[in-house]
């Protein structure tokens, strides 16, 4: 799950005991691309995430994390 906290994007695992504490920051690396900066070296540091946008809605419709596309869940 990717959420915005203040001005940061954070990747969280909602199943974790402390999702925010163990979350990974996503740092911008170009247009629609981010690199993962986890708090531990075991969580794929440097892995890229690319957001795919729906031009009509101007919202991300999916994120491609490694080779895995993850679709957006609307509230």
N, CA and C atoms as a LAMMPS dump frame, in Angstrom:
ITEM: TIMESTEP
0
ITEM: NUMBER OF ATOMS
225
ITEM: BOX BOUNDS ff ff ff
-5.0000000000000000e+02 5.0000000000000000e+02
-5.0000000000000000e+02 5.0000000000000000e+02
-5.0000000000000000e+02 5.0000000000000000e+02
ITEM: ATOMS id mol type element x y z
1 1 1 N 0.854 -1.148 0
2 1 2 C 0 0 0
3 1 3 C 0.91 1.223 0
4 2 1 N 0.571 2.213 -0.833
5 2 2 C 1.332 3.451 -0.876
6 2 3 C 0.415 4.581 -0.431
7 3 1 N 0.893 5.36 0.545
8 3 2 C 0.092 6.463 1.083
9 3 3 C 0.934 7.73 1.121
10 4 1 N 0.259 8.86 1.135
11 4 2 C 0.933 10.134 1.322
12 4 3 C 0.872 10.52 2.783
13 5 1 N 2.036 10.804 3.361
14 5 2 C 2.128 11.268 4.746
15 5 3 C 2.908 12.575 4.697
16 6 1 N 2.266 13.66 5.073
17 6 2 C 2.832 15.005 4.913
18 6 3 C 3.166 15.192 3.433
19 7 1 N 4.413 15.432 3.091
20 7 2 C 4.796 15.612 1.687
21 7 3 C 5.548 14.405 1.155
22 8 1 N 5.456 13.277 1.836
23 8 2 C 6.183 12.066 1.446
24 8 3 C 5.243 10.984 0.949
25 9 1 N 5.754 10.145 0.048
26 9 2 C 5.069 8.909 -0.311
27 9 3 C 5.752 7.794 0.474
28 10 1 N 4.943 6.945 1.1
29 10 2 C 5.462 5.869 1.935
30 10 3 C 4.805 4.562 1.529
31 11 1 N 5.618 3.526 1.328
32 11 2 C 5.111 2.179 1.042
33 11 3 C 4.964 1.451 2.373
34 12 1 N 3.757 0.969 2.628
35 12 2 C 3.447 0.296 3.894
36 12 3 C 2.937 -1.107 3.643
37 13 1 N 3.184 -1.979 4.602
38 13 2 C 2.562 -3.297 4.607
39 13 3 C 1.543 -3.278 5.742
40 14 1 N 0.242 -3.197 5.432
41 14 2 C -0.759 -3.097 6.501
42 14 3 C -0.823 -4.323 7.401
43 15 1 N -0.193 -5.423 6.976
44 15 2 C -0.185 -6.636 7.806
45 15 3 C 0.918 -6.61 8.851
46 16 1 N 1.856 -5.663 8.749
47 16 2 C 2.977 -5.585 9.689
48 16 3 C 2.505 -5.117 11.065
49 17 1 N 3.252 -5.472 12.088
50 17 2 C 2.909 -5.064 13.448
51 17 3 C 2.969 -3.541 13.591
52 18 1 N 3.922 -2.903 12.946
53 18 2 C 4.065 -1.439 12.966
54 18 3 C 4.241 -0.942 11.536
55 19 1 N 3.156 -0.82 10.767
56 19 2 C 3.275 -0.481 9.346
57 19 3 C 4.032 0.814 9.067
58 20 1 N 3.771 1.87 9.833
59 20 2 C 4.439 3.149 9.571
60 20 3 C 5.907 3.078 9.961
61 21 1 N 6.192 2.456 11.087
62 21 2 C 7.581 2.346 11.556
63 21 3 C 8.432 1.553 10.562
64 22 1 N 7.864 0.548 9.942
65 22 2 C 8.608 -0.299 9.014
66 22 3 C 8.423 0.105 7.555
67 23 1 N 7.728 1.198 7.298
68 23 2 C 7.475 1.637 5.929
69 23 3 C 8.741 2.106 5.234
70 24 1 N 8.674 2.169 3.907
71 24 2 C 9.803 2.625 3.097
72 24 3 C 9.42 3.928 2.396
73 25 1 N 10.298 4.906 2.458
74 25 2 C 10.076 6.154 1.736
75 25 3 C 10.286 5.934 0.25
76 26 1 N 9.495 6.602 -0.559
77 26 2 C 9.683 6.579 -2.004
78 26 3 C 10.229 7.943 -2.413
79 27 1 N 11.446 7.97 -2.93
80 27 2 C 12.107 9.208 -3.335
81 27 3 C 12.007 9.372 -4.843
82 28 1 N 11.626 10.552 -5.288
83 28 2 C 11.452 10.827 -6.719
84 28 3 C 12.762 10.655 -7.469
85 29 1 N 12.675 9.985 -8.616
86 29 2 C 13.821 9.769 -9.502
87 29 3 C 13.404 10.018 -10.944
88 30 1 N 12.743 11.127 -11.18
89 30 2 C 12.251 11.439 -12.518
90 30 3 C 10.739 11.456 -12.523
91 31 1 N 10.21 11.743 -13.69
92 31 2 C 8.76 11.849 -13.819
93 31 3 C 8.083 10.5 -13.588
94 32 1 N 7.211 10.445 -12.614
95 32 2 C 6.405 9.252 -12.296
96 32 3 C 7.236 8.066 -11.823
97 33 1 N 8.505 8.265 -11.502
98 33 2 C 9.369 7.166 -11.045
99 33 3 C 9.933 7.491 -9.662
100 34 1 N 9.988 6.459 -8.84
101 34 2 C 10.467 6.607 -7.478
102 34 3 C 11.37 5.429 -7.137
103 35 1 N 12.291 5.661 -6.213
104 35 2 C 13.158 4.588 -5.737
105 35 3 C 12.838 4.369 -4.255
106 36 1 N 12.833 3.104 -3.858
107 36 2 C 12.48 2.734 -2.5
108 36 3 C 13.671 2.894 -1.569
109 37 1 N 13.466 3.591 -0.453
110 37 2 C 14.477 3.732 0.581
111 37 3 C 13.923 3.139 1.875
112 38 1 N 14.084 1.813 2.04
113 38 2 C 13.539 1.156 3.23
114 38 3 C 14.368 1.464 4.468
115 39 1 N 13.803 1.169 5.603
116 39 2 C 14.513 1.377 6.869
117 39 3 C 15.497 0.254 7.16
118 40 1 N 15.357 -0.867 6.472
119 40 2 C 16.31 -1.961 6.645
120 40 3 C 16.813 -2.391 5.274
121 41 1 N 17.99 -2.974 5.225
122 41 2 C 18.572 -3.401 3.953
123 41 3 C 17.969 -4.693 3.422
124 42 1 N 17.048 -5.288 4.153
125 42 2 C 16.434 -6.537 3.701
126 42 3 C 15.169 -6.301 2.877
127 43 1 N 14.743 -5.049 2.737
128 43 2 C 13.482 -4.726 2.053
129 43 3 C 13.682 -4.149 0.658
130 44 1 N 14.612 -4.674 -0.121
131 44 2 C 14.834 -4.266 -1.509
132 44 3 C 15.2 -2.793 -1.676
133 45 1 N 16.272 -2.331 -1.037
134 45 2 C 16.664 -0.931 -1.231
135 45 3 C 17.005 -0.666 -2.693
136 46 1 N 16.601 0.486 -3.18
137 46 2 C 16.894 0.87 -4.553
138 46 3 C 15.92 0.341 -5.584
139 47 1 N 14.934 -0.442 -5.155
140 47 2 C 13.948 -0.962 -6.103
141 47 3 C 13.11 0.188 -6.652
142 48 1 N 12.829 0.159 -7.945
143 48 2 C 12.076 1.231 -8.59
144 48 3 C 10.577 0.972 -8.573
145 49 1 N 9.83 2.047 -8.455
146 49 2 C 8.371 2.022 -8.58
147 49 3 C 8 3.06 -9.629
148 50 1 N 7.127 2.678 -10.559
149 50 2 C 6.69 3.588 -11.62
150 50 3 C 5.171 3.69 -11.578
151 51 1 N 4.668 4.918 -11.506
152 51 2 C 3.235 5.15 -11.466
153 51 3 C 2.693 5.296 -12.878
154 52 1 N 1.557 4.663 -13.147
155 52 2 C 0.863 4.767 -14.428
156 52 3 C -0.373 5.622 -14.204
157 53 1 N -0.524 6.675 -14.999
158 53 2 C -1.601 7.63 -14.78
159 53 3 C -2.704 7.497 -15.814
160 54 1 N -3.92 7.775 -15.362
161 54 2 C -5.09 7.879 -16.222
162 54 3 C -5.208 9.354 -16.595
163 55 1 N -4.945 9.72 -17.858
164 55 2 C -4.932 11.14 -18.224
165 55 3 C -6.279 11.848 -18.035
166 56 1 N -7.372 11.108 -18.085
167 56 2 C -8.683 11.729 -17.909
168 56 3 C -8.94 12.091 -16.449
169 57 1 N -8.487 11.247 -15.513
170 57 2 C -8.743 11.472 -14.086
171 57 3 C -7.606 12.207 -13.395
172 58 1 N -6.431 12.242 -14.027
173 58 2 C -5.239 12.858 -13.439
174 58 3 C -4.885 12.238 -12.098
175 59 1 N -5.097 10.94 -12.004
176 59 2 C -4.741 10.168 -10.811
177 59 3 C -3.996 8.932 -11.267
178 60 1 N -3.154 8.414 -10.377
179 60 2 C -2.477 7.158 -10.69
180 60 3 C -3.511 6.049 -10.757
181 61 1 N -3.436 5.212 -11.792
182 61 2 C -4.351 4.075 -11.905
183 61 3 C -3.671 2.792 -11.454
184 62 1 N -2.324 2.826 -11.421
185 62 2 C -1.566 1.652 -10.992
186 62 3 C -0.139 2.073 -10.681
187 63 1 N 0.562 1.214 -9.979
188 63 2 C 1.992 1.376 -9.758
189 63 3 C 2.652 0.064 -10.166
190 64 1 N 3.762 0.16 -10.866
191 64 2 C 4.521 -1.03 -11.241
192 64 3 C 5.719 -1.085 -10.309
193 65 1 N 5.727 -2.112 -9.474
194 65 2 C 6.754 -2.287 -8.452
195 65 3 C 7.595 -3.474 -8.892
196 66 1 N 8.827 -3.226 -9.339
197 66 2 C 9.602 -4.296 -9.946
198 66 3 C 8.898 -4.687 -11.234
199 67 1 N 8.474 -5.925 -11.348
200 67 2 C 7.732 -6.356 -12.545
201 67 3 C 6.245 -6.561 -12.227
202 68 1 N 5.805 -6.169 -11.045
203 68 2 C 4.435 -6.424 -10.61
204 68 3 C 3.578 -5.163 -10.695
205 69 1 N 2.549 -5.142 -11.565
206 69 2 C 1.632 -3.996 -11.566
207 69 3 C 0.58 -4.155 -10.463
208 70 1 N 0.355 -3.083 -9.729
209 70 2 C -0.644 -3.09 -8.665
210 70 3 C -1.691 -2.034 -9.001
211 71 1 N -2.953 -2.434 -9.099
212 71 2 C -4.032 -1.519 -9.468
213 71 3 C -4.444 -0.656 -8.275
214 72 1 N -4.95 0.508 -8.584
215 72 2 C -5.406 1.457 -7.57
216 72 3 C -6.7 0.951 -6.914
217 73 1 N -6.788 1.146 -5.609
218 73 2 C -8.018 0.883 -4.87
219 73 3 C -8.603 2.232 -4.478
220 74 1 N -9.795 2.521 -4.949
221 74 2 C -10.43 3.788 -4.569
222 74 3 C -11.208 3.607 -3.29
223 75 1 N -11.313 4.711 -2.543
224 75 2 C -12.021 4.698 -1.264
225 75 3 C -13.499 4.678 -1.465
